[in-house]
Amino acid sequence: LLERVTSSSWAFVVVVCAACLSASGAMAYSGRAVSLAEALSLASAAVAYLVMGTIGFDRCRRSSHVGASVGYFIIQLTLAGAMILGRGSSGELSLILLPLAGQGALILPRRVMVPVCALIYLTLVMPLIVRSRWLDAVAVAVVYGTGIIFVVVFTRMAASEREARVRLEAANERLREDARRVEDLAVANERNRIAGEVHDTVGHYLTVVNVQIGAARAVLEEDRRRASDHLARAQALTQEGLADIRRSGASLRAAPESLLPLEDALARLI
């Protein structure tokens, strides 16, 4: 059971256990005799209420089926009503219904949540109306109603804040993905630009060197000095072209790392 209790159900477990312990202490303090059958029935109802409020609620929350959720709350109200009637009054056991109102605020749409909370409220106040003076019943009923409203509003606010955080995290993740895509696109564009420069540089220098070699061959027999000048020019152009290509190659190799953060660039280098 403990392995299947989600973090959101621990508050339910704590409140229900505290209410049951408080009710047990009050029964012992009052000196009212409790038969073994009565004690076992109350304990069985409390255990069933806890199991349904943890595992059953988790399944309803995952399924998001309104019919199953309504059935869950009907079962829980029946168990809670049995415990309250077995106790003799709502008393300390009234606390077990407040987490139920919070669960309704979490998984039920508003049009269904309002009637469910009304049933929870009636389960709380009916024993008071039947067994207490009307003035006391009205005073306690106002307190119970205020408590249910507070739990529902607070739970709705907390759920909305959590959903907002989830949406914000999803938006941040999309932004990070877009940034990575933009980075990859920038790297690809830079590579294409450098590749185009290399292509233009090689084509330019090869064309000029070819012209110089052709000129040297044309005057080789008649003027060896001019031919030597053309060949020297061709050699110099070749060296310039090699230097430009090396610079472009270095830029091409350094482009991805230059766009990385320092820590990532060092990690890749290592």
N, C-alpha and C positions, 0 to 999 in steps of 0.2 A: 504493500500500500504506500509506504513512504517513498519508494522509487517512482511511483506514478503520480505523486502529488506535485503539481506545478508550483512555481514560486507564487503565483497569483492566488493560490488556494490556501497558503499557509495562514493568512489572516483569518480566513473562514475557520480553519481548524482551531486556532488559538482562541477566537471569540467563543466558539461553541463549547470547547473544553472548559473555558473559564466560567461560562454560564452554567454548565452542568455541575461543576465543582461547587459553585456558589449555591446552587439550588440544593445540592446534597448537604452542604453545611447548614443551610437554613432549615432543612428537614430534620437534621440531627439535633439542632439547637432547640427546635420547637418541641421536641420530645414526642412527636406524633409517631405512633407505631407504624412501621412499613413492613408489609408481608414480603416474603421471598418472591412470590409471583409478581407482585407489584414492582419490586426492585429490578427483577430480571426483565420485565416488559419495558420499563423505562430505559434500562441499559441497552436493550436490543434496539429500541427506537432511536436512541442517541447514536449507536454505532452505525445503524442504517442511514441516519441523517448525515453523519460524517462521510461515509463512503459515497453516498449520492452527491454530496456537496463538493467532493474532490474529483473522483473518477467520472461520475456522471456529468458534472458540470464541464469538465475538460472535454468530454466527448461532444457535448452539446455545443460548446464553443468552437470546436473544430468542424463540426458538420454544418453549422450555420442554418440549420433547418428549424423554422419557427415552430412547427408542430411538435417536434421532439423537445424543444425548449419549453413549450407550454406544458407538455406532459411531465417534464422534470420538475417544474415549479408546483404542479398539482400534487405530485408525490411528496415533495418536500413540505408543502403546507399540511398535507395529511399527517405526516410523521410529527411535525412540530405541534399540530393541534392535539395529537394523541399524547405527546409528552406534557403539554400544558394542562390538559384535562387530567392526566394521571397525577400531576403534581398537586392539583387542587386549585391552583390559580396561576396566572401568568408569571407574576413575581420576577425572580431572577432569570427565568427561562425566556423572558421576552427578548433578551439579547441575541438569542439564536436566530431570530428573524431579521435582524438588521443586516447581517452580511448577505442574506437572501435578497434583500432589496438592492444591495450593491451589485449582486450578480445579474439581477434583472436589468439594471442600467447598463451593464456591459454587453449583453448578448441579445436583448430584445429591442425591436423597433418601438418607437414611442407609442404607437397606437396600441401595442400589446403590453408594454411596460406599465402604463397607467392602470389598467384593470388588475394586473398582477400585484402591483403595489397596494391597490385598494383591498385586494383579498388578504394581503399580508397585514394590513392595518386592521381589518375586521377580525382576523385571527388573534391579534393582540388585544383588542378592546372588548370583544364579546364576553370573555370571562369576567371582566371588570363590570360591564353593564349588567350582567346577570347576578353577580354575587356581591357587588359593592353598592354603596350609596351613590346616587346619581351625581352629586357634587364631586365626590372623589373620582368617580369614573370619568367625568368631563375633564377634570384637571389632569389626570394621568393620560387620557386620550390625546389631549393637546400636546403633552410631552412626547408621546409616541409618534404622533403625526409629524411634529417638528424634527424628531430624530430620523424618521424615514426620508423626509424631504432633504435633510442635510446629507444623508448617506448617498442618495440618488444624485444630487447636484454635484457633490464632491467627486463621486465616481465618474460621472460624465465629464467633468473638467479634467480629471486625471487621464481618462481614456483619450480625450481630444488632444491633450498635450502629448501623450505618447504617440498617437497617430501622426501628429505634426512633426515630432522628432524623426519618426520613421520616414515620412515623406521628405523631410529635409536631408536625411542621410542618403536616400535614393537619388535626390536631385544632385547632391554633392558627388555621388558616385558617377552619375551621368556626366557631370562637368569634368570629372577626372578622366573619364573615358574620352570625352570630346577633346580634352587637352592632349591626351596621348595621341589621338588621331591627327590633331593639328600638328603635333610635333613630328609624327611620322611623315605627314605630308610635306612639312617644311624641309625635313631631311631629304625626302625624295626629290623635291623641287631643286634643292641645292645641288644634289648629285647630278640631276639633269643639266643644270646650268653649267657646272664644272665640266661635265662630259661634253657639252656643246663647245665650251671654250677650248678643251683639249682637241676636239675635232677641227675647229677653226684654226687653232695654232699649228697643228700638224699639217693641215692642208696648205696654209699660207707659207710656212717655211719650206715644205717640200717643193712647192711651186717655184719659189724664188731660188732655192738651191738648184733645182733642175735647169732654170734659166741660166744661172751662172756656169754650171757645168757645160751646158750647150754652147755658151759663148766661149768658154775656154777651149772646147774642141774645135770651134770654128777658126780660131786664130792660133791654134797650137803650132802649125807648121810655119806660119808667117811671122808671128810675134810671140815668142815663148814667155817674154816678160808679162805681156798683157794676159796671156793664158794663166800664168802663175798668179797674177792678181785676182783673176776670176775664181780660181780654185781656192785661194786664201779667203776670198769673200764668202764662197760657198761653205768653207770650213767654219768660219766665224758664225755664219747664219745657223749652221748645224748646232754649234755649241749654244747659241742663244735659244734655239728651239728646244734643245734638251733641258736647259735650265727652266724655261717656261713650263714644260711638261712636268718636270719634277715638282715645281711649285703647285701646279694644279693637282697633281697626284697626292701631294701632302695635304692640301686642302680637302680633297675627297676623302682621304682616310680620317682626317680630324673632324669632319663635319658632325658625325653622330655624337662623339664625345663632347663637342663644344656646346651642345644643347642640353647636356645632362647636368644635374646638380653635382657639386664637387664630390660628395660622398659616393654617389653612384659611379661617377667617372673613375675615381680611385679604386673602387671595388672591381670595376671591369678591367682596369689596368692590371691590378694584382692578379 
